Amino acid sequence: MTTLTPFRFSPYDPKSLAEIEGHLAIVVTPEGTLDQAARSANRLSKGAVARLVASEGFAKAKTGQVFTLAWPAGLAAEALHVVVLPRRLGATEARKAGAKLAEARGTKALTVKLGSLSRAADLALGIALRSYAFESHKSTTAEMSGPVTLCHNRPEELEADFAPMLALAEGVHMTRDLVNEPANILTTSEFATRLAEMAALGLEVEVLEEDQLEALGMRTLLSVGQGSASPSKVVVMSWAGGAKDAPPLALVGKGVVFDTGGISLKSAAGMEDMTMDMGGAGVVAGTMRALALRKAKANVVGLVGLVENMPSGTATRPGDVVKSMKGDTVEIINTDAEGRLVLCDVLWYAQERFKPAGVIDLATLTGAIIIGLGHENAGVFSNDDAFCAAFLKAAEAEDEGAWRMPLGQAYDDQLKSRIADMKNVGGRPAGSITAAQFLQRFIREGTPWIHLDIAGVASVTTATAYAPKGATGWGVRALNRLILDQYEAK
């Protein structure tokens, strides 16, 4: 797993600036007010900070903007970063400022003079989230990120506030690592092994093999992977940090480690991106890691269906009919609509075994959701207004884009089959909605459920506020916040 940037905490000394090496950061208000550390840096640099503050560029500066002075006179630091922050700021503003600071420092050691800055822990989280690079398969050894030293008036209090955020960052990084990993490395077996290793954190981890899945009747899931040499698996991760008898929240993830489309073969252009089709399972894994690391006071179970969708002489054909664990039969019209076949069995199993308080599934399910929402928002589908509202509130608080989409009988009718209980596709119109309708058929009446179509947000081609291009880790922060707000014992 990508090594997280080490963080250190020390008392705030506004005068100890001259000998600091690496990169140094100070805070200035949008009005140009210098705190003690900034005044000290200004004196040592012979007025460089004051000249910056008086410049036309600073007058147009936005909250969180970072100005960099390279090799400032009077300082040992290679760079002095001047961060524009008001005395009072929100969590998102602080995190984005931290992320910009992480970009500015690259891999260099960084010392940040915070004083009594509010939201200091959130600023540190922004640094942690943005200090990420996936370079495991490059022949040249990448330079490790230097440590970040946070100088604060109450360093012990800051360290305690930051501890659960660091656990969250590690969960996000795990998700990114999994989504970025190529399919020849992250096979179904390797994926299951990495999840099993989290038992060392206190998670209970169980790996269900193909013979067990067959005995359970998970024929829709098995039909997806039957054309591949990689065995299909279901991994169950349980965290029991809440009340003994409290039903858990169930998180279910689609883990298609590579999706060729099967017999309904995708076009060659862009098929290399299908290494990220296990993004839903990656988010579930990262969330479970974060919960275990921060010892969450909640009961949560994470289930992921791991398969590979390949064309071969044993692959499922368009027109085949398979029976789900629930007992419903599915006519497979398109083998490239495979994610819902994986999820429906795991969703039913999760409800049968755990009787959860609520179910959230995540999947890079449809290209249609990208057409509708682009790469800014995940599609949110739900049968429960209160449950959905709680998730959307959590996503907004964590600055993770999410937008609720409709469900309805007219969409469900598109799934009618002539020869089976349902088809696995409903045609081109409203493709992301009919996919959600398919999944809803496997949700028990009275069970609150949310389906998150993350096809547009799991991996992107341009950097985001918190991540370089590639895997984003979208969803770990929102799910962690939902669990913290709604399920943890107060």
VENTA-V325200 format. One record per backbone hydrogen bond with DSSP energy under -0.5 kcal/mol. CO is the residue of the C=O (numbers start at 0). NH is the residue of the N-H. E is the energy in kcal/mol with one decimal. If there is no record, write none. Layout:
<<CO	NH	E> <CO	NH	E>>
This chain:
<<5	147	-2.7> <7	149	-2.9> <9	151	-2.1> <10	12	-0.5> <12	15	-1.0> <14	16	-1.9> <14	17	-0.6> <16	19	-1.4> <17	75	-1.8> <21	77	-2.8> <21	78	-1.0> <22	110	-2.4> <23	80	-3.4> <24	112	-2.7> <25	82	-2.8> <26	34	-0.8> <27	84	-2.2> <28	31	-2.2> <32	28	-1.8> <34	38	-2.6> <35	39	-2.3> <36	40	-2.7> <37	41	-2.4> <38	42	-2.3> <39	43	-2.6> <40	44	-2.0> <41	46	-3.4> <42	45	-1.4> <46	50	-2.2> <47	51	-1.9> <48	52	-2.5> <49	53	-1.7> <51	54	-1.5> <54	58	-1.4> <55	59	-0.9> <56	59	-0.7> <57	60	-1.7> <61	64	-2.3> <64	83	-2.5> <66	81	-3.5> <67	69	-0.6> <68	71	-0.6> <68	79	-2.7> <71	74	-1.5> <77	70	-4.0> <78	23	-2.4> <78	80	-0.5> <79	68	-2.9> <79	81	-0.5> <80	25	-2.6> <80	82	-0.7> <81	66	-2.6> <82	27	-2.7> <82	84	-0.8> <83	63	-3.6> <86	117	-0.6> <89	93	-2.2> <90	94	-2.6> <91	95	-2.6> <92	96	-1.9> <93	97	-2.2> <94	98	-2.3> <95	99	-2.2> <96	100	-2.1> <97	101	-2.2> <98	102	-2.0> <99	103	-2.2> <100	104	-2.0> <101	105	-1.2> <104	107	-2.2> <106	145	-2.7> <108	22	-3.1> <109	148	-3.1> <110	24	-2.8> <110	112	-0.5> <111	113	-1.0> <111	150	-2.8> <113	116	-1.8> <114	152	-2.5> <116	119	-0.8> <118	122	-2.0> <119	123	-2.0> <120	124	-2.0> <121	125	-2.2> <122	126	-1.7> <123	127	-2.4> <124	128	-2.9> <125	129	-2.0> <126	130	-1.5> <129	131	-2.1> <132	134	-0.9> <134	137	-1.5> <146	109	-2.4> <146	148	-0.5> <147	7	-3.0> <147	149	-0.6> <148	111	-3.0> <148	150	-0.6> <149	9	-2.4> <149	151	-0.7> <150	113	-2.5> <150	114	-1.1> <151	11	-1.2> <151	154	-0.7> <153	157	-2.3> <154	158	-2.5> <155	159	-2.0> <156	160	-2.2> <157	161	-2.1> <158	162	-1.4> <159	163	-0.6> <161	165	-2.5> <162	166	-1.8> <163	167	-1.8> <164	168	-2.5> <165	169	-2.0> <166	170	-1.8> <167	171	-2.3> <168	172	-2.6> <169	173	-2.1> <170	174	-2.0> <171	175	-2.4> <172	176	-2.6> <173	177	-2.4> <174	178	-2.5> <175	179	-2.6> <176	180	-1.4> <181	184	-1.2> <181	185	-2.9> <184	186	-1.7> <186	190	-2.6> <187	191	-2.2> <188	192	-2.1> <189	193	-2.4> <190	194	-1.9> <191	195	-2.5> <192	196	-1.7> <194	197	-1.5> <195	198	-1.8> <196	199	-1.5> <197	200	-1.7> <197	202	-1.2> <198	201	-1.6> <202	204	-0.7> <203	237	-2.7> <205	207	-0.6> <205	235	-3.0> <206	208	-0.5> <207	233	-1.8> <208	211	-0.5> <208	212	-2.3> <209	213	-2.6> <210	214	-1.8> <211	215	-1.7> <212	216	-0.8> <212	217	-2.6> <213	216	-0.8> <216	218	-2.1> <217	221	-2.1> <218	222	-1.9> <219	223	-0.9> <220	223	-1.0> <220	224	-1.1> <221	225	-0.9> <222	315	-0.6> <224	227	-1.8> <232	305	-3.3> <233	207	-3.4> <234	236	-0.5> <234	303	-2.2> <235	205	-2.5> <236	301	-3.5> <237	203	-2.4> <238	240	-0.7> <238	299	-2.5> <242	245	-1.2> <247	356	-2.7> <247	357	-0.7> <248	250	-0.5> <248	300	-2.6> <249	359	-2.6> <250	302	-3.1> <251	361	-2.6> <252	304	-1.9> <253	280	-2.2> <254	256	-1.1> <254	306	-2.0> <257	259	-0.6> <257	308	-2.4> <259	265	-3.0> <260	263	-1.0> <262	264	-2.0> <267	270	-2.1> <269	272	-1.8> <270	273	-2.1> <271	274	-1.0> <272	275	-2.1> <273	276	-1.1> <275	278	-1.6> <276	255	-1.2> <277	281	-2.1> <278	282	-2.2> <279	283	-2.0> <280	284	-2.4> <281	285	-2.5> <282	286	-2.5> <283	287	-2.4> <284	288	-2.1> <285	289	-2.3> <286	290	-2.4> <287	291	-2.1> <288	292	-2.6> <289	293	-2.1> <290	295	-2.5> <291	294	-0.9> <295	297	-1.4> <296	488	-2.3> <297	240	-2.4> <297	299	-0.6> <298	248	-2.1> <299	238	-3.1> <300	250	-2.9> <301	236	-3.4> <302	252	-2.6> <303	234	-2.3> <303	305	-0.6> <304	254	-1.9> <304	306	-0.6> <305	232	-2.5> <306	256	-2.3> <307	309	-0.9> <308	259	-2.2> <308	261	-0.7> <311	314	-1.1> <315	262	-0.6> <316	319	-2.1> <319	331	-3.1> <321	329	-3.1> <322	218	-0.6> <323	326	-0.6> <327	323	-3.0> <328	421	-0.9> <329	321	-2.2> <329	331	-0.7> <330	332	-1.1> <330	423	-1.6> <331	318	-3.9> <333	336	-1.5> <335	337	-0.6> <337	340	-0.6> <337	341	-1.5> <338	342	-2.6> <339	343	-2.2> <340	344	-0.8> <341	345	-1.5> <342	346	-3.3> <343	347	-1.9> <344	348	-2.4> <345	349	-2.6> <346	350	-1.9> <347	351	-2.6> <348	352	-2.7> <349	353	-2.2> <350	354	-1.3> <356	447	-0.5> <357	249	-2.7> <358	449	-2.2> <359	251	-2.7> <360	451	-2.8> <361	253	-2.1> <362	364	-1.9> <362	453	-2.4> <366	369	-0.7> <366	370	-1.5> <367	371	-1.9> <368	372	-2.9> <369	373	-2.1> <372	375	-1.1> <372	376	-0.7> <377	402	-2.5> <378	452	-2.3> <379	404	-3.4> <380	450	-3.0> <383	387	-2.4> <384	388	-2.6> <385	389	-2.2> <386	390	-1.9> <387	391	-2.8> <388	392	-2.2> <389	393	-1.9> <390	394	-2.9> <391	395	-2.2> <392	396	-2.3> <393	397	-1.6> <394	399	-2.9> <395	398	-1.3> <398	400	-0.6> <400	377	-1.8> <402	379	-2.7> <407	410	-0.5> <407	411	-1.8> <408	412	-2.4> <410	413	-1.1> <411	414	-1.9> <412	415	-1.6> <414	422	-2.7> <421	330	-3.0> <427	430	-1.1> <429	433	-2.6> <430	434	-1.5> <431	435	-1.5> <432	436	-2.6> <433	437	-2.1> <434	438	-1.8> <435	439	-2.4> <436	440	-1.1> <437	440	-0.7> <438	441	-2.2> <439	442	-1.8> <441	443	-0.5> <443	446	-2.0> <445	447	-0.6> <447	358	-2.4> <448	382	-1.5> <448	383	-0.5> <449	360	-2.6> <450	380	-2.4> <450	452	-0.6> <451	362	-2.2> <451	453	-0.9> <452	378	-2.1> <453	456	-1.0> <453	457	-2.0> <457	471	-2.3> <457	472	-0.7> <459	469	-2.5> <466	463	-2.6> <469	459	-2.3> <472	475	-1.6> <474	478	-2.6> <475	479	-2.3> <476	480	-2.3> <477	481	-2.5> <478	482	-2.5> <479	483	-2.4> <480	484	-2.7> <481	485	-2.8> <482	486	-1.9> <482	487	-1.4>>
